Amino acid sequence: MALTEHEARVLGALSGAVLPGAKTVRELSYSTGLTESSTRKALMRLSRTGLALGTRQGLARWRLTDRGRLTIKLPAYSEYGPGQK
């Protein structure tokens, strides 16, 4: 399954999280330059495909799954990986 640009940007932002699952929608929106609405839509698609997982502790926070970590490392998404803009 190919990711959209928005999904790849959000996945890349999640891969750069210092703590696993430490990013809120607002933080992801800020770091990707996407609107909060676009970020939420991308997260929902990533969640349905098993690449990201949301938590219910306080503010919803998102983290990568193991599958998501492997996906962002693929050559097709290298420009969106950690340390990239």
Summary of the structure (lengths in Angstrom):
residues: 85
radius of gyration: 11.2
end to end distance: 22.8
largest distance: 35.1
contacts: 247
relative contact order: 0.23
helix: 53%
strand: 8%
